[in-house]
Amino acid sequence: MPDSHPLICRFGALGDMVLLTPLLRQLYRRSALPCDVVGSGDFNRSLFAEMPYVRDVYSIASRATPYWFNRSQRELVGALRQKQHRLVWVCETSSKSYRLLARAGITRANSINQLNLAPVANEHYCDKWLRLGNLSPDGFDAPSLPAAAPGTELFVSQQESQECRDWLQARGVDAAAPLVCIQAGSKRTTRRGRASNSKYWHERNWGELIDAISATLPGAQVMLCGVPAESEMCAAIKGSCANSASVHNLANELPMRRLMALLSLAHSCVSVDTGPAHAAAALNCPLVVLFGKANPRRFRPVSLASPIKVIQGFADHGGDADIGYISVQQVFDAWLTCQASAVQ
C-alpha cells in the first residue's frame, strides 16, 4: 500500500538541510503526519533526531559516484520503492537528482518540484520552501496555510543536554558559566591556500575578538567548535588569545548531537557562514554571522526566537563582498547588540 507520509528530497549540506526545517514543520501541520527525508550524508540522521516533524531519514553517501558503483544509492532506491510514497516534494533541480529518484518511481510528473514556483529575486530559501510547502501533489487535499514564521528549528533532548553538561564538567569546564561558541572554520578551511577561502577570517582576528568578549563577559568560557580537520586552526586561535586558559579547542570532541546540545546551552555564538551557524540559529542561540561572497538575503540563518546579526565586509571603494574587510570591532559591536537584544 502506498505510504501517505510526505517525502521531502534535498541533497544538501548541513546548512541547506537546516534551512529545510520550516518546510518539514509546514507539511507536518498540513498533513498531521511526520515527514520522511531523503538527503546526502550520514549527518542527516543525527541532525533530525528528536524532531517531531520527521519520521524516517534516508541518506546516500554521494551523488557523484555512478549508481551501479554506489551501494547507498541502490539501497535508497530499494527503500523508496518499498514505501511507495505518493506525496513527494523535491527541493532539487538537477537532472542527476531526478535520474536517481526516477529509479524509485519519483518523477517530475508525480511530485512537486521547486521549478513549479515562480522565481522571486533574492528570496530567502526558508520563504521559498514555505511557498513550496503550500503546493500539493495529486491526492494531497490538505488546505494551504497562511504565511508562517520562516524560522528554522532543531531539537535536543533533556538527556542530551545533561550529557553535554557532564562532558563539560569532566573536561574541567563549568557548565553553568557563560559558554561562547566560536565557529571559525568551514568546509573550505582545509583546502590548500587559505587566501582563496572566501570564508577565512584570520586567526589573529578571532583571538582579538575572544579577548574583547572575555573582558566584557566575566567568567566566560570560549568553546572553539569544529571538526577534527579544523583542530590546527582552533589551536592557532587559542594560542593567539591573551587568556587562553578559558579558551577550549573542541574540534576533536564534537559529534553532531553533542555540538547541537552545546549550542542549545550556549550564551551566544560567533561563526562564519557555515552549517553550525544555521544549527545555532535553529537552537535559538544568539548569533553573529560573518559572510563572505554568499548572499545573506538568501542564505542567512533564521531563528524563531533568538537575535541574529549578519555582517558582510566591503572595501571602502565598494566592489565585491569579502570577509577580510570585516573588522574585529564590527563583530564585537554586533555581539554586544545581540546580547542587548537577547536580554530584552
N, C-alpha and C positions, 0 to 999 in steps of 0.2 A: 504494500500500500504506500502511495506517495507520502512524503513527510511534509507537514504543514508549517514547520518551524521556518522562519525567514532564514535564508542563507545569504551571507554577505561575503564577497570575494574582493580581497585587496592585497596585492603582493607588494607591500610597502616596508620601509624601515621603521624603527621604533617610533619616531615622531609621527610618521604617517598613520600608524595604527592607533596612536593615542588620539589623533585628530578625528578618527573614525567613531569615537565613542558617542558623540551626540546622535549619530545615525542609529547605533545599536539601541540607545535609550528610546529614540523615537519609534523604531519598529517594535520594540517591546511594548510600548504604550499603545500602539495601534493594534497589535495582534494579540496581546496578553500572553505571548509565548516568547521565551528567550531565544536568541538568535544562535545560529551556527556560523562560525567564521572560518574562512579559508585564507591562509597567509603564507608568507615565505620566511622561514627561520624559526628555530625552536623557541625563541624568546616569547613568541605569541602565547604559548600555553601558560607561561609564568605571568605574562602581562595581564591576561584576562582571568586569572584565578580570582576567586571571591567576587566576581562581577555578576550581579543578578540578571543582567541583560544577555548573558552568554551561556549557552548550554555546552556545546562541543567546539573544539578548535582543531582544525586540520591544517597541517603545515608541511611544506616541501622544503628541502634543503636548498634548492636553487632552481631558477627557471632557465639558466644558461646552458646546463647540460642537456644534450639530446634526450628525448623521452625514453628510448629503449636502454639508455645507459644510466638512468636515474631511478633508483628503486622508490624513492619517496614520491615522485610524480606518479608512478604506476600504482602505488598504494593509495594515493589520494583519489585517483580516478576510480579505483575499485570501491572505495568507501562511499564516494558520491553516487556511483551507480546503484549501490545497495540501498542508500537512503532515498533516492529519487525525490530530492527536493523539488517542489513545484513552484515555489515563490523565491525568486532569486534576484538580488541586487548586485550588480557587478561594478565596482569602483575602479575600473580599468578601461583603457582604450587600446592597448597594444594587441596586435594580431597574434603575437606569441602567447599571450594570456588566454585569448579565446580559443586558440588551437588546442591548448591543454584542457580547458574546460569543456570544449566540444566533445572530447573523448568520453566525457561523463554524461553527455546529452544536454549540456547547457550551451545554448547558442544565443545570438543577439535577438533571434525571433521569439524565444521563450523566456527572456529575462529583461530586467530593467537595467539600462546602462547609462553612465553619465553623459554619453553622447545624446541621450534623449532630452538633455537640459539645454535651454538657450544660454549661450555664454554671457557672463556678466564681468565686465572689466574689473580687475583687482579684487574679485570676490574671495573672501576667506574660505578656506576649504571646509571649515565647520558649517558655514552657511550653505555652501554648495551641497554638502552631504545631507543637510536637513531638507533642502529642496528635493533632492533625490528621494529621500525617505517619504515624501508625500506622493510620489508616483507609485502606481500599483500595477504589478504584472497581472496577467489574466487569472481570474479566480480569487483575487485578493480584494474583497469588498469592504474592508475596514475603512472608515472615513479618514480623510486627511486631517491633520492637526494644525491649529493656528501656529504662527511663528513662535518658536520656543527659544529659551536661552541657549546660545550655542556653546556654552562652557563644556569642557571635557571632564571626564570622571574616571577615576580608578579607585580600587578598594583594597584596604588592608585589614586583616582580622585582628582582634584583640590579642590573640595568641602570638601573631607575628610581631605586633608592637612590643609585647613583653619580651619575646625572644631577642628583639633588637636591643632593648634596654639592658638585658642580661649580658649580651655580647659586648656592649659598650662598657659596662662595669668591669667585665673580665679583662678588657684591654686597658683599664685604668682611666676611662673617661666617665665623668659624672653625667649620667643620662638626664639629670634634672637641670643641668647648665644650659644656657642658650647654645643651640647647635646651628652653626652656619655652614651650609654645604656650598662647596665650590666645585663647579664642573668646568675645568679649563680645556679638556680635550674633546675631540670629536672623532668620527670615523677617519677623518683626514690627518689626524695628529701623527700617525706613524708612517705616513707617506714620506718619501725622501724629499728633502728640500722644503723646510717649513716656510720659507719665504713665499712659496707658491700656494700655501694653505690659506684659503680665504677666511678660515675661522680661527686662525692662530693669533692670540694676543700674548705678548711676550711674558715670560716667567717673571721678569722684574716688575712688570705692571701688576701682576697678581700678588706678588709679595708686598708691594706698597699698599695695595687695596686691603689686603688682610691686616696689615699693621694699623691702618686707619680704622677698620672695623673693630679690631681688638681694643684699640684705645677708647672707642666710643661705647662699646658694649662690655662692661665688666664681667669677667668670668666666662666669656665666650670661648667655646671650643670649635675650632675650624676643621671641618671634615673635607679633605681633598678626595673627591669622588672620581671614579673612572674604572676602566677595565685594565687588566694586567699590562697590556701594551702601553698604557699611559703612565705606568708607575715611575718611569725615569723622569718624565715631565713633572709629575707631582713631587718627586724628591727634590727637583731643582727649585720648585716654588717654595717648598718648605725650607730649603736652605737659604732662600733669599729673605725670609721673614726675621724680624728683629726678635720676636718671642716665639721661637719655633716649638717650645715645649707644649704650647696649646694648639699646635697645628698637627693634624694626623693624616698620614698618607694611607688611604684605604683602598688604593687601586687594585690590590690583590685580594681584597676581602669582601667584595660586594656583588654576590649573585643578585639576580633581578629582584627577587622578593625582599631581600634584606635592604637593597637600595630603596625600594618603594617604602618599606617600613621606616627607614631613616628619614626620608623626605617627609613622610607624614608626621614625624616628631619634630622636624627641624623648625628653628626660629625663622630662617629665611634661606634663600639660595641665590647665588650669582652664577650665571652659566653663559657659555657661548650658545649659539643657535644649534642645538643638537637634541637627540631623543630624551635624555634625562631632564632637560628643561621642560619639555612637554609633560613628562611624568610629574614633575614638581607642581606645575600648574594644576594638573588633574587631581592632585592630592591636596590642593588648597594651601600650598606653601608660598608665602610672599616671595616674589621672584623678580630679579633683574636679568635681562637677556641682552647679550651683545650680538648684534647682527653684522654679518659681512656683506656679501653681494646679494643674498637672497632677499626677496620682497617681503617685509614683515606684514604688510597688509594682507597677504595671502597665507603666510605660514606661521605667524606669531602664536606662541602658546596662549591658550584661553582658559581661564578658570571660572568656576561657578561662584567662588566666594572670596578668593584672595587677590590682593593688589598685584599687578604685573606692570613693570616698567621696561620698555623696549628702547634700546639705544642703537643708533646706526651712525657710523662715522663718515664724514665727508671732508675733503680738503677745503681750505678757506676759499679757494677759487672755484669750488663746485666740482663737477665731474662725477665719476662713478663712486659708489659707496665702497668703503674699505675699513675693516675692523681696526686697522692700525692707526686710524685717525681718532679713535675713541680715547679720551684721556682718563687717567685714574680718577681725577676729580669728578668727571661726569658720572662715572659708575658709582662712586661713593655717594654723590648727591642723590642719585636715583635710588640707591639703597636706603638712604635716610628718608626719602619721600615714601618709599614702600613701608617703612616702619611706622611712620606717622599715619598712613592710611590704614594700616592693619590695626592700630590702636583705636581708631575712631569707631 
